[in-house]
Amino acid sequence: MSTIARFETRLQRVPLTRPWAAEVTSVGVIATHVVRSDGAEGWGFSWTPQIGAEAVHALLAHDITAAAIGLPASPGACWQRVWEHLHEAGGGGITTIALAGLDLALWDAEARARGLPVSALLGRRRERVHAYGSGVNLHYSEDELTAQVRRWLDAGFDAVKIKVGRPDLAEDVDRVALVRDLLGPGRTLMLDANQRWDLARAGRSIEALAAFDPAWIEEPLRADDLAGHTELARRITVPIALGENLHTAHRFADFLRAGAAQIVQPNIIRVGGITPFLRIAEIAASYGATLHPHLLPELSGQLALTLAGDPMAEDVEDAGFGALGALADPSPVMIADGHLTETAHAGLGIRFSPVLSEKELP
């Protein structure tokens, strides 16, 4: 069995074309590169929009590199061992975000060594998945929001997600009514509160917004509030979606066991990579929950092609790495007419520019 012979990292920031907030004008990417003892190479990454990129890079460059060298290089073989090594710094969050950088590089190396895209290595179930238009738009004016929704419709999307959680509930109602009117009754509307409400406010808000037939309400409460989500699910009829800020298979199991969510949205980076993502998908299936991967369509769209059920890929406007010019190679996916398909590539097909390689290293 091949082992991990070398592992390198680089921190870079990718400017956003359309800021997500006044202070969020770029996202942090930690590019990674692994060399196996058999000579195979792979490229991966870790990611965090604004907070913690330097901490993630430090964990990768020091603790993860030191722990990984010499371990088995087959995908998933060393994940548990390295996670347990990092556990002193936290069971999830910064630690799992960092661990994704190693895990993705190992999956990429294995798929590249076989001349396959990762989806084929995992077992592709379909050639395309639905994609939905998404945006960080709570700060948009109604005119800006209207223009964004029209762009999604013009691009062929039949499902869109908008942010809610304005200080005045009446503003949320007006904005959601406006978007529903643009969509009409035949298209899907999802709402995302981004953890802005407490239990009482969530109940009132969802009761008012339910009239617009949302497919789900995403993160209505603080992400780690298991008891609150469990109680809220008992009170409302709109399905609850969450998971972008849950970091381990154990926490996903906790929420599903409690009936706190009907839809889960693991972020492949935040949970620690493809290895734990696959385990979370198994857990979701065992509870009959719907799973839609969160964000990062160049990565999550490829995995969506391998999942059971009817997963969707999230396409945040002006936020794809390919659209931002951050990739050294053509994007491994294409989104058109409301669907995501793969383009020809090997491995993950995600190498950040400039490509991290041995030639650049001292």
C-alpha positions in Angstrom: 0.0 0.0 0.0 1.3 3.4 -0.9 1.9 6.0 1.9 1.8 9.8 2.2 5.3 10.8 1.2 4.9 14.6 1.0 2.2 17.1 1.8 2.3 20.9 1.1 -0.1 23.8 1.6 -0.6 27.4 0.5 -3.0 30.0 1.8 -4.5 32.4 -0.7 -7.5 34.7 -0.8 -9.9 34.7 -3.7 -11.6 38.1 -4.3 -15.4 38.0 -4.7 -17.0 39.7 -7.7 -20.0 40.5 -5.6 -19.3 41.0 -1.9 -21.3 38.8 0.5 -21.3 41.7 3.0 -19.4 44.9 3.6 -16.6 42.9 5.4 -16.7 39.8 3.2 -15.0 40.7 -0.1 -13.0 37.6 -0.5 -12.9 33.9 0.6 -9.9 32.1 2.1 -8.6 29.0 0.2 -5.8 26.7 1.5 -4.6 24.8 -1.6 -3.1 21.4 -0.8 -0.8 19.0 -2.7 0.0 15.4 -1.7 2.6 13.1 -3.2 2.3 9.4 -2.5 5.1 6.9 -2.1 4.2 5.4 -5.5 4.6 8.8 -7.2 0.9 9.6 -7.6 0.0 13.2 -6.9 -3.3 14.9 -5.8 -4.6 18.4 -5.2 -7.2 19.4 -2.7 -8.2 22.4 -0.7 -9.7 23.8 2.5 -12.0 26.8 2.5 -13.5 29.4 4.8 -15.3 32.6 3.7 -13.9 35.1 6.1 -12.9 33.8 9.6 -10.2 31.3 10.4 -8.3 30.8 7.2 -4.9 31.4 8.9 -5.8 29.0 11.7 -6.8 26.3 9.2 -3.6 26.8 7.3 -1.6 26.5 10.5 -3.3 23.2 11.4 -2.6 21.9 7.9 1.0 23.1 7.7 2.0 21.9 11.1 -0.2 19.4 12.9 -1.8 17.6 9.9 1.4 17.4 7.9 3.4 16.0 10.8 0.7 13.4 11.6 0.0 12.4 8.0 3.5 11.6 6.6 4.0 7.9 6.4 0.3 7.0 6.8 -1.7 5.0 4.2 -2.5 7.1 1.2 -5.6 5.3 0.0 -8.7 7.5 0.3 -10.3 7.4 3.8 -7.6 5.1 5.3 -6.1 7.7 7.6 -9.0 10.0 8.2 -10.1 8.7 11.6 -6.5 8.6 12.9 -5.8 12.2 11.9 -9.1 13.4 13.3 -8.4 11.7 16.6 -4.9 13.4 16.6 -6.5 16.8 16.1 -9.3 16.2 18.6 -7.5 18.1 21.3 -8.0 21.3 19.3 -11.7 20.5 18.8 -13.7 17.6 17.5 -15.1 19.7 14.6 -15.0 23.2 13.1 -11.5 24.4 12.4 -10.1 20.9 12.8 -12.5 19.3 10.3 -12.2 22.2 7.9 -8.5 21.7 7.9 -8.7 17.9 7.6 -10.7 18.3 4.4 -7.5 19.7 2.7 -5.8 16.3 3.2 -8.8 14.1 2.5 -9.6 15.8 -0.8 -6.0 15.6 -2.0 -5.9 11.9 -1.3 -9.2 11.3 -3.2 -7.9 13.4 -6.0 -4.6 11.4 -6.1 -6.4 8.1 -6.2 -8.8 9.1 -9.0 -6.0 10.7 -11.0 -3.9 7.6 -10.6 -6.8 5.6 -12.2 -7.5 8.2 -14.9 -11.0 8.8 -13.5 -13.0 11.7 -12.2 -13.9 11.3 -8.5 -17.6 10.7 -9.4 -16.7 7.6 -11.4 -14.4 6.4 -8.6 -17.3 6.7 -6.2 -19.9 5.3 -8.6 -21.8 7.9 -10.6 -25.6 7.3 -10.5 -26.7 10.0 -13.0 -25.3 12.3 -15.6 -26.8 15.5 -14.3 -28.5 17.0 -11.2 -30.9 19.9 -10.6 -29.2 23.1 -9.5 -30.8 26.0 -7.7 -30.0 29.7 -7.8 -28.7 31.0 -4.5 -27.3 34.3 -3.3 -26.1 36.2 -0.2 -28.7 38.8 -0.7 -30.3 39.9 2.6 -28.6 43.3 2.2 -29.9 43.7 -1.3 -32.6 46.3 -2.0 -35.8 45.0 -3.4 -34.8 46.2 -6.9 -31.4 44.3 -6.6 -33.2 41.2 -5.3 -35.7 41.4 -8.1 -32.9 41.7 -10.7 -31.1 38.7 -9.2 -34.2 36.5 -9.3 -34.8 37.5 -12.9 -31.2 36.5 -13.8 -31.8 33.1 -12.3 -35.0 32.7 -14.3 -33.4 33.8 -17.5 -30.6 31.3 -16.9 -33.2 28.5 -16.7 -33.4 27.8 -12.9 -36.7 26.6 -11.7 -35.7 26.7 -8.0 -34.2 29.6 -6.1 -33.1 30.4 -2.5 -33.1 33.8 -0.8 -32.1 35.1 2.6 -34.6 36.1 5.3 -34.1 37.5 8.7 -34.5 41.3 8.4 -35.0 43.1 11.8 -38.6 43.9 10.7 -40.7 40.7 9.9 -42.8 42.8 7.5 -39.8 43.4 5.3 -39.2 39.7 5.1 -42.8 39.2 4.2 -42.7 41.8 1.5 -39.5 40.5 0.0 -40.6 36.9 -0.1 -44.0 37.9 -1.6 -42.1 39.8 -4.3 -40.0 36.8 -5.1 -42.9 34.3 -5.1 -44.8 36.6 -7.5 -41.8 36.5 -9.8 -41.5 32.8 -9.6 -45.1 32.0 -9.9 -46.7 28.9 -8.4 -44.8 26.3 -10.4 -41.2 27.0 -9.3 -39.5 26.1 -6.0 -38.7 28.8 -3.4 -36.4 28.1 -0.4 -35.6 30.4 2.5 -32.4 30.7 4.5 -32.4 32.5 7.9 -28.7 32.0 8.5 -29.2 31.4 12.3 -30.7 34.9 12.8 -33.8 33.9 14.9 -34.5 32.6 18.4 -37.2 30.1 18.9 -40.1 32.5 19.5 -39.0 34.8 16.5 -38.6 31.7 14.3 -42.1 30.5 15.1 -43.7 33.9 14.3 -41.6 34.4 11.1 -42.2 31.0 9.7 -45.9 31.2 10.4 -46.0 34.4 8.3 -43.8 33.1 5.5 -45.5 29.8 5.2 -48.2 31.4 3.0 -45.6 31.6 0.2 -45.1 27.9 0.1 -41.4 27.6 0.9 -39.8 24.2 0.3 -37.7 24.6 3.4 -36.5 27.1 6.0 -32.8 26.8 6.4 -30.9 27.4 9.7 -33.7 29.2 11.5 -31.8 29.0 14.8 -28.2 28.8 15.9 -26.8 25.8 14.2 -25.8 23.9 17.4 -29.2 24.4 19.1 -30.5 20.9 19.0 -33.3 21.3 21.5 -34.5 24.5 19.8 -34.7 22.9 16.4 -36.4 19.9 17.8 -39.1 22.0 19.4 -39.4 24.2 16.3 -39.9 21.2 14.1 -42.8 20.2 16.4 -44.5 23.6 16.0 -44.2 24.2 12.2 -45.1 22.5 9.0 -42.4 24.0 6.8 -39.5 21.5 6.6 -36.3 22.5 8.4 -33.0 22.3 6.5 -29.6 22.5 8.2 -26.1 21.1 8.3 -23.7 23.6 6.7 -22.5 24.4 10.2 -22.6 20.9 11.6 -19.1 19.3 11.5 -19.3 15.6 12.3 -21.3 12.6 11.5 -22.2 12.3 15.2 -23.9 15.7 15.2 -25.9 14.9 12.0 -27.1 11.7 13.7 -28.1 13.7 16.8 -30.2 16.1 14.8 -31.9 13.4 12.7 -32.5 11.1 15.6 -34.3 14.0 17.4 -36.4 14.9 14.4 -34.9 18.3 14.4 -34.4 18.4 10.6 -36.0 16.8 7.5 -33.3 18.0 5.1 -29.5 18.0 5.7 -26.9 20.1 3.9 -23.4 19.0 4.8 -20.7 21.2 3.5 -18.0 18.8 2.2 -15.2 21.0 3.5 -16.6 21.8 6.9 -17.3 18.1 7.7 -13.7 17.1 6.8 -13.8 16.0 3.2 -15.4 13.3 1.1 -14.7 10.5 3.6 -17.0 11.8 6.4 -19.4 13.2 3.8 -20.1 9.7 2.5 -20.8 8.5 6.1 -23.2 11.4 6.6 -25.0 10.5 3.4 -25.5 6.9 4.8 -26.8 8.3 8.1 -29.3 10.7 6.3 -30.5 7.8 4.1 -31.0 5.6 7.2 -33.4 8.3 8.6 -35.2 8.9 5.4 -33.8 12.5 5.2 -33.2 14.4 2.0 -29.6 15.4 1.5 -28.5 18.4 -0.7 -24.7 19.2 -0.5 -24.0 22.8 0.6 -22.3 25.4 -1.6 -19.1 24.8 -3.6 -20.8 23.4 -6.8 -17.4 22.5 -8.4 -17.0 19.9 -5.6 -20.5 19.2 -4.2 -22.0 18.9 -7.7 -19.6 16.0 -8.5 -20.6 14.2 -5.3 -24.3 14.9 -5.9 -24.0 12.8 -9.1 -23.2 9.8 -6.9 -25.9 10.2 -4.3 -29.2 8.3 -3.9 -32.4 10.2 -4.0 -32.8 13.5 -5.9 -30.0 15.8 -4.6 -29.6 19.4 -5.8 -26.5 21.5 -6.3 -26.3 25.0 -4.9 -25.1 27.7 -7.3 -24.4 30.9 -5.5 -24.3 33.8 -8.0 -20.8 35.0 -8.8 -19.2 32.7 -6.2 -18.0 29.7 -8.2 -14.2 29.2 -8.2 -14.2 28.9 -12.0 -16.3 32.1 -12.4 -13.9 33.9 -10.0 -10.9 32.9 -12.1 -9.3 31.0 -9.3 -8.8 27.7 -11.0 -5.8 26.7 -13.1 -7.8 24.3 -15.2 -11.3 24.5 -16.8 -14.1 24.0 -14.2 -14.9 20.3 -13.7 -18.7 21.1 -13.8 -21.0 23.2 -16.0 -24.3 24.7 -14.9 -26.8 25.5 -17.6 -30.6 25.4 -17.9 -30.9 24.7 -14.1 -28.8 21.6 -14.2 -25.2 20.7 -13.3 -23.2 18.3 -15.4 -19.5 17.3 -15.4 -16.9 18.4 -17.9 -14.0 16.1 -18.9 -11.4 15.9 -16.1 -9.5 13.6 -13.9 -9.7 13.5 -10.1 -11.5 16.4 -8.6 -10.4 18.7 -11.4 -9.9 21.5 -8.9 -6.4 23.0 -8.8 -6.0 26.5 -7.7 -3.9 28.9 -9.6 -0.9 28.9 -9.5 -0.8 25.1 -9.1 0.9 24.0 -6.0 3.6 21.6 -7.1 7.0 20.4 -6.1 8.7 22.8 -8.6 7.5 25.7 -6.5 8.8 24.4 -3.2 12.2 25.2 -1.7 
